[in-house]
Amino acid sequence: MSEGHPLVISSDNPSLFVTTGICYNFYQAFAGIGGLKAKLGTLKELAVNSIRYSSLPTPPKDAALVMWQNKWDTFTAGNV
């Protein structure tokens, strides 16, 4: 990420690994990348890249990015 290469978090194969979400994966990557120096912007970049570089067709991908941005704005309102 520091050299401009996109890093993506994905669910891989949730049925094989019996998982219901990927929040833990985001946390592990976030902590591993930045440790105590990690910033909220790093988490945002991970999330946006995971949508941007997904295999979704363009219309649903665009809708997902808009929905994500709205939720991000609500989450960070007054906190950043």
MARBAVEX-497307 format. One line per 2 residues: number of its first residue (from 1); for each residue x, y, z of N, C-alpha, C. Coordinates in steps of 0.05 Angstrom, whole numbers. Atoms other than C-alpha are relative to their C-alpha. Layout:
residues N
NUM) X,Y,Z,X,Y,Z,X,Y,Z; ... $
This chain:
residues 80
1) 17,-24,0,0,0,0,17,25,0; -17,-24,-2,56,48,16,13,6,-27 $
3) -11,-4,26,82,39,-55,-21,3,-22; 22,-5,19,14,50,-87,-13,-25,-11 $
5) 13,24,9,-5,-23,-97,-25,-5,17; 25,4,-15,-77,-38,-78,1,-26,16 $
7) 3,24,-16,-88,-86,-21,-30,-4,4; 29,6,0,-155,-121,-20,-5,-22,21 $
9) 9,21,-19,-190,-160,35,-25,-12,-12; 24,14,11,-239,-212,11,-7,-24,18 $
11) 10,22,-17,-280,-268,41,11,-27,-9; -12,24,11,-243,-320,-1,-21,-21,-4 $
13) 20,22,3,-287,-381,10,-14,-4,27; 13,2,-27,-333,-370,70,-12,-27,7 $
15) 12,25,-6,-368,-436,63,21,-21,8; -21,19,-7,-303,-475,66,11,5,28 $
17) -12,-7,-26,-277,-438,127,-21,6,21; 23,-3,-19,-346,-433,161,2,27,13 $
19) 0,-28,-10,-344,-357,168,-25,14,-8; 24,-15,6,-400,-307,168,6,29,-8 $
21) -7,-27,7,-362,-243,155,30,3,-1; -29,-4,4,-294,-212,143,11,22,18 $
23) -9,-21,-18,-290,-160,199,27,-7,13; -25,8,-13,-235,-200,234,23,2,-19 $
25) -21,-2,20,-195,-202,169,9,29,-3; -7,-29,2,-198,-126,164,16,8,24 $
27) -14,-7,-25,-176,-119,236,29,-11,-1; -27,12,1,-117,-167,226,18,15,-20 $
29) -16,-14,20,-94,-132,163,7,28,10; -3,-27,-10,-103,-63,194,22,0,22 $
31) -20,1,-21,-63,-82,256,27,-9,-10; -26,9,11,-10,-119,216,14,20,-17 $
33) -12,-20,18,1,-63,167,12,23,17; -8,-25,-13,5,-5,215,7,-3,30 $
35) -6,3,-28,10,-33,285,-12,23,16; 9,-22,-16,5,23,335,-1,26,-15 $
37) 0,-24,17,16,74,279,-22,1,-20; 22,2,20,-45,52,238,-19,23,4 $
39) 19,-22,-1,-93,107,221,-27,-9,-12; 26,6,11,-167,106,204,0,1,-30 $
41) -2,-1,29,-149,125,133,10,-26,-13; -9,26,10,-114,58,125,-23,-20,-1 $
43) 24,18,0,-177,21,144,-19,8,-22; 17,-9,22,-216,64,95,10,-9,-26 $
45) -12,9,25,-168,48,39,-4,-30,-4; 4,28,2,-173,-26,53,-29,-6,-8 $
47) 28,5,6,-249,-24,51,-7,9,-28; 6,-10,27,-254,19,-12,13,-18,-21 $
49) -13,18,20,-203,-24,-49,-14,-26,-2; 13,26,1,-241,-86,-30,-26,1,-17 $
51) 23,-3,17,-302,-59,-66,10,7,-29; -9,-10,26,-265,-23,-123,12,-23,-17 $
53) -14,21,15,-224,-85,-143,-15,-26,2; 16,25,-1,-280,-136,-132,-8,-8,-28 $
55) 9,10,26,-309,-177,-188,-29,8,-6; 28,-10,5,-377,-141,-183,-1,14,-27 $
57) 4,-16,24,-404,-114,-248,-1,30,7; -2,-29,-5,-398,-38,-255,-24,13,15 $
59) 22,-13,-15,-469,-16,-235,-2,-7,29; 1,6,-29,-472,-56,-170,24,9,16 $
61) -24,-10,-14,-400,-37,-154,-2,30,6; 3,-29,-4,-415,37,-163,-20,5,23 $
63) 20,-3,-21,-477,29,-119,12,-7,27; -13,8,-25,-436,-7,-66,19,21,10 $
65) -18,-21,-9,-384,48,-65,-15,24,11; 17,-22,-10,-438,101,-56,-11,-7,27 $
67) 11,9,-26,-471,61,0,22,0,21; -22,1,-19,-404,49,33,8,28,9 $
69) -8,-28,-7,-385,123,30,-21,13,18; 21,-11,-18,-452,143,61,3,-11,28 $
71) -3,12,-27,-442,94,118,26,10,13; -25,-10,-11,-370,117,127,-3,29,10 $
73) 5,-28,-8,-392,190,129,-16,1,26; 15,1,-25,-443,173,183,17,-9,23 $
75) -18,10,-20,-391,133,222,20,20,10; -22,-19,-7,-339,188,220,-10,28,7 $
77) 11,-27,-6,-386,248,230,7,8,28; -8,-10,-26,-356,288,285,22,-15,14 $
79) -21,16,-13,-303,235,300,27,3,-12; -26,-1,13,-248,251,251,9,29,-3 $
